Amino acid sequence: MRAPIVAACLLALAARCAPAQDELRVPSPNGKLEFRLFIAEPEAGRLSHLAYQVLLGGKFVLDTSYLSVNIHDQEPMLGENVGLTASKRSQGSGYNSLFAQYLQNGTVGRRLNVEVRVWDDGVAFRYVIPTTAALDELLIEDELTEFSFVKPIDSKGPVELPFVMEQPGTGWVGIYESAAGAYPRTNLVRSDPTTMITRLVQKDRVPRVAYDGKTPFTGPWRIVITARDREGLMQTAAAREMVR
């Protein structure tokens, strides 16, 4: 069984080693933790895709992980085939922040912004969707936010957040979310041996829509916390509940 698992991990890694474009780096105040936001090609022949990485002391906490939102009855997904149009950096209480704006090429002006905050012990990011002609009414079928770990994941899911696991070389990592009004609860499922991906809990309705709202829209924070041990992870996560 070991050979197939190793082969699957190598294939997943190869798919994530695409050259980065328009890379934006946000370090923590002490410079040890870093969030990288960029555009990459998942594999030859596929559309470019918004992605991110998280590093601690130069080692991956999360490797290349793709970001997108599946809008009902619209293609491609919001987060694919985008170009960076503007970015702004600032500082807050104990964190550095970034607000990056993207325009989806080949559509009628659909836009997706990403807001990022980086502390010394964790990062938070969220989607911000401004109003455009194509997205006045916002019907979200699913959110496809990836978390690509360094080692294989035992849990197949779906699992509820928070999701916690130990990482070689970086300690413990926890994935959390902040509440965002009527936005549905999020589960994680394993999409390949090292990657978990978000799945919104669906309402019992047709067509398949998890969230029905209007733009402008600000999604919940996706929070990644790092710590040396599990106890430290829980303490830090509790402190980060103030993220709004």
C-alpha positions in Angstrom: 0.0 0.0 0.0 2.9 2.4 0.6 3.9 2.7 -3.1 0.5 4.0 -4.3 0.4 6.5 -1.4 3.9 7.8 -2.2 3.0 8.0 -5.9 -0.2 9.9 -5.2 1.7 12.4 -2.9 4.3 13.0 -5.7 1.6 13.6 -8.3 -0.2 16.1 -5.9 3.1 17.9 -5.3 3.9 18.1 -9.0 0.5 19.7 -9.7 1.3 22.4 -7.1 4.8 23.3 -8.4 3.6 25.8 -11.0 5.4 29.2 -11.5 3.9 32.0 -9.4 2.7 35.3 -11.0 2.0 38.6 -9.3 3.2 37.2 -6.0 2.4 39.3 -2.9 4.2 38.5 0.4 2.9 39.5 3.8 5.3 38.7 6.8 4.3 38.7 10.4 5.6 41.5 12.6 8.5 39.3 13.8 9.2 38.1 10.2 9.0 34.4 11.0 5.5 33.7 9.6 4.7 34.6 6.0 1.6 34.5 3.8 2.1 34.4 0.0 -0.7 35.2 -2.4 -0.2 34.7 -6.1 -1.6 33.3 -9.4 -0.6 29.9 -10.6 -1.5 27.2 -13.1 -2.6 24.0 -11.4 -1.6 21.9 -14.4 -1.0 22.3 -18.1 -4.1 23.2 -20.1 -6.1 24.5 -17.1 -7.0 28.0 -16.3 -4.7 30.0 -14.0 -5.9 30.0 -10.4 -5.6 32.3 -7.4 -3.5 30.5 -4.7 -1.6 31.0 -1.5 1.1 29.5 0.8 1.9 29.8 4.5 5.5 29.5 5.7 7.0 29.5 9.2 10.8 30.0 9.4 11.1 29.3 5.7 9.3 25.9 6.0 5.8 25.2 4.6 2.9 25.2 7.0 0.6 25.1 4.0 1.9 24.5 0.4 0.3 25.9 -2.7 -3.5 25.9 -2.0 -6.0 27.2 -4.5 -8.8 29.7 -3.8 -12.2 29.9 -5.6 -15.9 30.4 -5.2 -18.4 28.5 -7.3 -21.1 30.9 -8.4 -24.4 29.4 -9.5 -24.9 29.2 -13.3 -21.6 31.1 -14.0 -18.3 29.9 -15.4 -15.4 29.9 -14.8 -15.3 29.8 -11.0 -14.5 33.1 -9.3 -10.8 32.8 -8.6 -9.9 31.3 -11.9 -8.4 33.2 -14.8 -7.9 36.4 -12.7 -5.4 39.2 -12.9 -4.1 41.4 -10.1 -5.3 45.0 -10.5 -4.3 46.7 -7.2 -3.0 45.9 -3.7 -2.7 47.8 -0.5 -0.7 47.0 2.7 -1.3 48.3 6.2 -0.7 47.5 9.8 -3.1 46.7 12.7 -2.8 45.8 16.3 -0.1 43.0 16.3 -0.5 42.1 12.6 0.4 43.1 9.1 -2.4 43.2 6.5 -3.0 43.1 2.7 -6.0 43.9 0.6 -5.6 42.5 -3.0 -8.0 43.2 -5.9 -8.4 40.9 -8.8 -10.4 41.1 -12.1 -11.6 38.0 -13.8 -10.5 38.0 -17.5 -13.0 37.1 -20.2 -16.1 37.9 -18.1 -18.3 40.9 -17.8 -16.2 42.5 -15.1 -16.5 40.0 -12.3 -14.1 40.9 -9.4 -12.7 39.1 -6.4 -10.8 40.7 -3.6 -8.8 39.0 -0.8 -8.1 40.5 2.6 -5.2 39.0 4.6 -4.0 39.5 8.2 -0.7 38.0 9.5 0.2 37.7 13.2 3.3 36.1 14.6 1.4 32.9 15.3 -1.3 32.8 12.6 -2.9 34.2 9.5 -6.5 35.0 8.5 -7.9 35.6 5.1 -11.3 36.2 3.6 -13.1 36.8 0.3 -14.6 40.2 -0.5 -16.8 40.4 -3.6 -17.7 43.9 -4.8 -20.8 44.7 -6.7 -20.7 44.2 -10.5 -23.4 43.8 -13.1 -22.9 40.0 -13.1 -22.8 39.7 -9.4 -25.5 42.0 -8.0 -27.4 38.9 -6.8 -24.9 36.5 -5.3 -25.8 32.8 -5.5 -22.9 30.7 -4.1 -23.1 26.9 -4.8 -19.9 26.2 -2.9 -16.7 27.7 -1.6 -13.6 25.8 -2.7 -10.8 27.0 -0.4 -7.9 24.5 -0.1 -5.5 23.8 2.8 -2.6 21.8 1.4 -0.5 20.2 4.2 3.0 18.9 4.1 2.2 15.3 5.1 -0.7 13.0 4.2 -4.0 13.5 6.1 -5.7 10.6 7.9 -9.2 12.1 8.0 -11.2 11.9 4.8 -14.1 13.9 6.1 -16.4 15.6 6.0 -15.2 17.0 9.2 -16.4 20.1 11.0 -14.1 23.1 11.8 -11.8 23.5 13.7 -9.5 21.0 12.0 -6.2 20.3 13.9 -3.2 18.2 13.0 0.5 17.9 13.8 3.0 19.0 11.1 6.7 17.8 11.0 9.1 20.7 11.4 6.5 23.3 12.2 4.5 21.9 15.2 0.7 22.0 15.3 -1.6 23.6 12.8 -5.3 24.4 13.3 -7.8 25.6 10.7 -10.7 27.7 12.1 -13.4 30.0 10.8 -15.2 33.1 12.1 -18.9 33.5 11.9 -20.3 35.6 9.1 -24.0 36.3 9.5 -26.1 34.1 7.2 -23.2 32.4 5.5 -23.5 28.7 5.9 -21.4 26.5 8.1 -18.2 25.0 6.6 -16.9 21.4 6.6 -13.6 20.1 5.2 -13.2 17.1 3.0 -9.9 15.5 1.7 -9.5 16.2 -2.0 -6.1 14.5 -2.3 -3.7 12.8 0.1 -2.4 16.1 1.5 -5.2 18.6 0.9 -8.4 19.5 2.6 -11.0 21.6 0.8 -14.0 23.5 2.1 -17.5 22.4 1.5 -20.5 24.6 2.5 -23.3 22.9 4.3 -26.1 22.9 1.7 -29.6 24.1 2.2 -32.5 21.8 1.2 -33.4 23.6 -2.0 -33.3 23.5 -5.8 -31.3 24.7 -7.6 -28.2 23.8 -5.5 -27.3 27.0 -3.7 -25.6 27.2 -0.3 -25.8 31.0 0.0 -28.3 33.4 -1.4 -27.4 37.1 -0.9 -26.4 40.4 -2.5 -23.1 42.1 -3.2 -21.0 43.7 -1.8 -20.2 40.6 0.1 -17.6 39.9 2.8 -17.1 36.2 3.7 -16.0 34.7 7.0 -12.3 34.7 8.0 -10.4 31.5 7.3 -7.9 31.3 10.1 -4.7 29.2 10.2 -3.0 29.0 13.6 0.5 27.6 14.4 1.9 26.5 17.7 4.5 24.2 19.2 2.0 22.0 20.9 -1.8 21.3 20.9 -2.4 23.2 24.1 -0.7 26.4 22.7 -2.8 26.0 19.6 -6.0 26.1 21.5 -5.0 29.1 23.6 -4.0 31.1 20.5 -7.2 30.1 18.6 -9.3 31.4 21.5 -7.4 34.7 21.3 -8.1 35.0 17.5 -11.8 34.7 18.0 -11.8 38.5 18.0 -11.1 38.5 14.3 -14.0 40.3 12.5 
